[in-house]
Amino acid sequence: MAPVWEFMTGDEVWSSPVISEGVVFIGSDDHRLYAIDAADGAVRWNFETGASIFSTPAVSGDLVVVGSDDGRVYAVERASGNLAWQFEAGAGVWSSAAIDAGVAYIGCENSKLYALDLLAGEPIWTADTEDRIRSSPTVAGGAVFVGNNDGHLYVVAAETGEVVAKIPTDGSVRSSAALADDTLVFGSLDGRVFALSAFNGEVLWIAETNGPVESSPAIADGVVFFGSRDGTLAARTLHDGTELWSFPIGDEVRSSPAVCGGIVTVGCMDGRVIAFDATTGIERWSFHTGGRVYSSPAVSGGMVFVGSTDGRVLALGAEA
């Protein structure tokens, strides 16, 4: 299997791609945010920050918002790559922004969750937590849900920034919550996956794995897909957590799965990008990159886009 195209950045790629209107937006450890044509891999522009970009870009309207390990949140114009604004967060920003109703919510290594005005970059409020935030926020029902290294999923009022609840686990929460049918699903480094009611935080079910769960779940057609550092990718029912299938990949899964057209695609620490039948869990194809795959694939237009620590951004045929 050969890539449809590949683009070499100047360093490892941990950031995950986001595709919008035929453009792939992705960050690199070379300090740059790239806009790459999804059809042919040609670079439209790049924007340089002061340190590595682990954060995944968020696109809204004319802006692309991304955090950098230089301690800033940047908004750049999606068409030109010119700086629209930057916000001094005070420490590295590994979290990725969630944008809702003109507000960008993003976590920081200094334990703060920020709500920033999308157009001006000015802080609306700041919520203090107990430890670093590497999880990316999820916004639903007037609340912001975000994981924390202190072992909790925080529930924060979207309007005021008040911490209204903390859902405990026994490990750091770096997984980001997925939402469907008023159910939130997230993983913990304690090896468990939790499903909660988005209304009241009630725990609906818990699934055990044999390794830390850093991967963020994906939900499609009433099924939850997630990876574990025990080397498996699993599918469970959203309703009650019944296991449908589990595939032993053989190495840690820190990438988050993407589901499209009945295919689940995920990256693995052995350097592979692997596609599975979403219903049966049977492997459909795999592609070896030259490095580890922390990056989470994105699927669009019949192609899978993903980054690797070999420095490449790759476009692969989704049906290969």
C-alpha positions in Angstrom: 0.0 0.0 0.0 1.4 3.4 -1.0 0.2 6.8 0.3 -1.9 8.9 -1.9 0.5 11.7 -0.8 2.9 12.4 2.0 4.3 15.7 3.4 7.4 15.9 5.4 7.5 18.4 8.3 10.6 19.3 10.2 10.1 17.1 13.3 7.8 14.5 14.9 4.0 14.9 14.4 1.9 14.2 17.5 -0.9 16.6 16.6 -4.0 15.2 14.9 -5.3 16.4 11.6 -8.5 18.3 11.1 -10.0 18.6 7.6 -12.2 21.5 6.6 -13.2 22.5 3.1 -10.6 20.5 1.4 -7.7 21.6 3.7 -5.8 19.5 6.3 -4.8 21.5 9.3 -2.1 19.9 11.6 0.7 20.9 13.9 4.2 19.5 14.2 7.1 19.4 16.8 8.9 21.7 14.3 6.8 24.5 16.0 4.6 25.0 12.9 0.9 24.8 12.1 0.4 23.6 8.5 -2.5 24.0 6.1 -2.1 21.3 3.4 -4.3 20.7 0.4 -6.2 17.5 1.1 -6.2 16.5 -2.6 -2.5 16.7 -3.5 -0.5 17.4 -0.3 0.6 20.9 -1.4 1.2 23.3 1.4 -1.0 26.4 1.3 0.7 28.1 4.3 2.5 27.4 7.6 2.4 29.4 10.8 5.4 29.3 13.2 5.0 29.3 17.0 7.6 29.3 19.6 7.6 25.5 20.5 6.1 22.1 19.6 2.5 21.8 18.7 0.9 18.8 20.3 -2.6 20.4 20.3 -5.0 19.5 17.5 -6.3 22.5 15.6 -9.9 23.6 15.8 -11.6 25.3 12.9 -14.5 27.7 13.2 -15.6 30.2 10.6 -12.5 32.0 9.3 -10.2 31.0 12.2 -8.0 28.1 13.1 -7.3 27.9 16.9 -4.4 25.8 18.2 -2.3 25.6 21.4 1.5 25.5 21.5 4.0 24.3 24.1 5.3 27.9 24.1 2.5 28.8 26.5 0.2 30.5 24.0 -3.1 29.9 22.2 -3.1 31.1 18.6 -5.9 32.0 16.2 -4.8 32.3 12.6 -6.8 33.2 9.5 -7.7 29.9 7.8 -7.3 31.4 4.3 -3.9 33.1 4.7 -2.3 31.7 7.9 -1.9 35.3 9.2 -2.2 35.8 13.0 -5.6 37.0 14.2 -4.7 36.9 17.9 -2.7 35.1 20.5 -3.4 34.5 24.2 -0.7 34.1 26.9 -1.9 31.0 28.7 1.1 31.0 31.1 2.3 27.4 30.4 2.4 24.9 27.6 -0.9 24.1 25.9 -1.3 20.4 24.9 -5.1 20.5 25.1 -7.1 21.2 22.0 -9.8 23.8 21.8 -13.6 23.1 21.8 -15.4 25.9 20.1 -19.1 26.6 20.9 -21.2 29.7 20.4 -18.3 32.0 19.8 -16.2 30.8 22.7 -13.0 28.7 22.5 -12.5 26.5 25.6 -9.0 25.1 26.1 -6.9 23.6 29.0 -3.4 24.3 30.0 -0.4 22.7 31.7 -0.8 25.3 34.5 -4.0 23.6 35.6 -6.3 26.3 34.2 -9.2 25.9 31.9 -9.8 29.0 29.8 -12.9 30.3 28.0 -11.7 32.8 25.3 -13.7 35.0 23.1 -13.3 33.5 19.6 -13.0 36.8 17.7 -10.9 38.8 20.1 -8.9 36.1 22.1 -9.8 37.8 25.4 -10.5 35.6 28.4 -14.2 35.4 29.4 -13.4 33.3 32.5 -10.7 31.1 34.0 -11.4 27.9 35.9 -8.8 26.6 38.3 -8.3 22.8 38.6 -5.9 20.7 40.7 -3.4 19.5 38.0 -2.4 19.9 34.4 -5.0 19.6 31.6 -4.1 17.5 28.6 -7.6 16.3 27.8 -9.6 18.4 25.3 -12.9 19.9 26.5 -16.3 18.7 25.4 -19.2 21.2 25.5 -22.8 20.0 26.0 -26.0 21.2 27.8 -24.4 24.4 29.2 -21.4 22.5 30.7 -17.8 22.0 29.7 -16.4 18.5 30.5 -12.6 18.2 30.7 -10.3 15.5 32.1 -7.5 16.3 34.5 -4.2 14.7 35.6 -5.6 14.7 39.2 -7.9 11.8 38.1 -11.2 13.6 37.7 -13.4 14.6 34.9 -14.4 18.2 35.7 -17.8 19.6 35.0 -17.6 23.4 34.6 -20.5 25.8 33.9 -19.9 27.1 30.4 -21.3 30.5 31.2 -19.5 31.3 34.5 -16.5 28.9 34.7 -17.7 27.5 38.1 -16.6 24.0 38.8 -19.9 22.3 39.5 -18.8 18.6 39.8 -15.8 16.3 39.7 -16.2 12.7 38.5 -13.5 10.6 40.2 -11.3 7.9 38.6 -8.2 6.2 39.9 -5.9 7.5 37.2 -5.1 10.7 35.2 -7.7 11.6 32.7 -6.0 12.5 29.4 -8.7 11.0 27.2 -11.3 13.5 25.8 -15.0 12.7 26.3 -17.1 11.7 23.3 -20.8 12.6 23.4 -23.8 10.9 21.8 -27.4 10.4 22.9 -26.8 12.5 26.0 -24.1 10.0 27.1 -20.4 11.0 27.7 -17.7 8.4 27.3 -14.1 8.8 28.3 -11.1 6.8 29.4 -8.7 7.0 32.4 -5.1 5.9 32.9 -6.6 3.6 35.6 -7.5 1.3 32.7 -11.2 1.9 32.7 -13.7 3.5 30.3 -16.6 5.4 31.9 -20.0 6.2 30.4 -21.9 9.0 32.2 -25.2 10.8 31.8 -24.5 14.2 30.4 -27.5 15.5 32.4 -26.5 14.6 35.9 -23.1 12.8 35.8 -24.6 9.4 36.8 -22.2 6.6 35.9 -24.1 4.4 33.4 -21.4 1.7 32.9 -17.7 1.1 33.3 -15.5 -1.1 31.1 -12.2 -2.6 32.3 -9.1 -2.9 30.1 -5.7 -4.3 31.0 -3.8 -1.0 30.4 -4.2 2.8 30.7 -6.7 4.3 28.4 -5.3 7.5 26.9 -7.2 7.1 23.6 -10.3 9.2 23.3 -13.4 7.2 22.3 -15.3 7.5 19.1 -19.1 6.9 18.9 -21.0 5.8 15.8 -24.4 4.2 15.3 -24.7 3.4 19.0 -21.3 1.8 19.3 -18.3 3.1 21.3 -14.8 2.4 19.9 -11.7 2.9 22.0 -8.1 1.9 22.2 -6.0 0.9 25.3 -2.3 0.8 26.1 -2.9 -2.9 26.6 -2.6 -3.2 22.8 -6.3 -3.6 22.0 -9.0 -1.8 20.1 -12.5 -2.6 21.4 -16.1 -1.9 20.4 -18.9 -1.7 23.0 -22.6 -0.8 22.9 -23.2 2.8 24.0 -26.4 1.8 25.8 -24.9 -0.6 28.4 -21.2 -1.2 27.5 -21.7 -4.8 26.3 -18.5 -5.8 24.4 -19.1 -6.5 20.7 -15.5 -7.2 19.8 -11.9 -6.6 20.8 -8.9 -6.9 18.5 -5.3 -7.5 19.9 -3.3 -5.0 17.9 -0.1 -6.0 19.7 1.3 -2.6 20.8 0.0 0.4 22.7 -2.9 2.4 21.3 -2.7 6.0 22.3 -4.2 7.3 19.1 -8.0 7.9 19.0 -10.1 5.9 16.5 -12.0 7.5 13.6 -15.2 5.9 12.2 -16.4 6.5 8.7 -18.3 4.4 6.2 -18.3 1.3 8.4 -14.6 1.4 8.9 -12.7 2.2 12.1 -9.2 3.5 11.6 -6.6 4.0 14.4 -2.9 4.5 14.9 -0.6 2.3 17.0 2.7 2.8 18.8 4.4 0.1 16.5 4.0 2.7 13.7 1.0 1.2 12.0 -2.2 2.8 10.9 -4.9 0.1 10.9 -8.4 -0.1 9.5 -11.0 -2.5 10.9 -14.6 -3.4 9.9 -16.7 -1.5 12.4 -19.2 -4.4 12.7 -17.0 -7.4 13.0 -13.6 -6.0 14.1 -11.9 -7.8 11.2 -8.7 -6.1 10.0 -9.2 -4.6 6.6 -5.7 -3.1 6.0 -2.7 -1.6 7.7 0.1 0.8 6.7 3.5 1.0 8.4 4.8 4.5 8.9 8.4 5.1 9.9 7.6 6.2 13.5 5.1 5.9 16.3 1.5 7.0 15.7 0.2 9.2 18.5 -1.8 11.2 16.0 -5.5 10.3 15.6 -6.6 9.7 12.0 -9.2 11.9 10.3 -11.3 10.5 7.4 -12.6 12.7 4.6 -13.3 12.3 0.9 -12.3 8.6 0.8 -8.9 9.3 2.4 -7.4 8.8 5.8 -5.1 11.6 7.1 -2.7 11.0 9.9 0.7 12.1 11.3 3.6 10.1 12.5 6.7 10.7 14.6 8.7 10.1 11.4 7.8 13.7 10.7 5.3 12.9 7.9 1.7 13.8 7.4 0.1 11.0 5.3 -2.9 10.6 3.1 -4.0 7.0 2.7 -6.8 5.5 0.7 -9.6 4.7 3.1 -10.7 1.6 1.2 -7.2 0.2 0.6 
